[in-house]
Amino acid sequence: MNGVRGDEVPHSTPRKTSHTTPDTTPPTATSPTAGEPPDHSRARALTGALAIAALVAALVALWQTQSTPLGGRAYCWGSWPEDEAPFRHGDRDRIADETPPGPGRLTGRCSLRWHGGRGSGAYEQRLDLHLGSGPREASERRSWLGELFGGGDTPLPDGLPGFTAAASGTGAIVLPESCDVDGRPSVVMLKSAKALPPATTGELLVQAANRATKATSCTTLPPLRLSHRPSPSTADHESCAIAGLPKAHGTGTGSPENSDFHSCAITGTAAAAGPTSWAARFTATARPRLVALFDGLTGDRPPAPGWRAHGSIDASGALVRADCGGRPTVFAMRSGPARTHTRLDDPREAFPLYVDAVAAHMGCAPLRAG
């Protein structure tokens, strides 16, 4: 984006010096009594106002992208400097289409594309960044949350309210409560055409979230920090560690040491899991800002007799909320594109077994009888 140099600010035209001549004609109502003609003064004032407006517009544009006349450009609301991740040396043809957030506007988007590599190693990358609070209506919101958590298997470290997908470079992070819109948390979401390491995705999310809160002035809390690198668990999750399920491959996090976020996907065959090969995905979280995403969706009744939780379980999915050692905790299940239509991915069969297997690690007393 082109900058505006300080020496380009329009300057005023010097005033003409008036001089006195003998008064031989009586003044009329339309004759100026001193100084410049009124039309010239108005023209000069209008020119100055337009110049100031143009300068302000240029400075706002520079601020939105964090570009400076003497510095490099930063993309996607000014979140990612051009010489840092996600870019590599030699990247070219960068194109950004963006609508930044601003004061009183907790929405934004950015589509960033570029080319990298040469010859057989050439590639094209695209990142899509979005800030929003999701649908209000319950069924639409449940579907939106299913997509949001659909690939989220690696939690951000240090208890940050977010997660990434180890295989794809997608992820999300939730902004502080003061940034909510009509009671719905604001979320920064990232999608990548080419897979990114979880550590890179985490850094990009934190940078975009901090930029969004600064641009909107929605919080006075300190900026988010990523003190440790997020990394997927390497533990063996046979059948997602759910006792009683048929043998299948499990992928994702879920080690017993992680007490506030668990995610796992299972497949119906012995083939390695891929983007469209999962039969069911399970998620449990006690991180407050992630739990807040589900506010108003679980109702006030147990999903079945004997449950110490509120929510629902049916053939299409499951969602319950429970108190786990004083922490509100959400458990969810969603059937996937490789659904087998067996008890492996039937929420009425698999979800109670998942809750039994994971609840104790989340600090829960037994959530169901029997």
Disulfide bonds with the S-S distance in Angstrom:
Cys76-Cys110 2.07
Cys179-Cys218 1.90
Cys240-Cys264 1.93
Cys324-Cys364 1.51
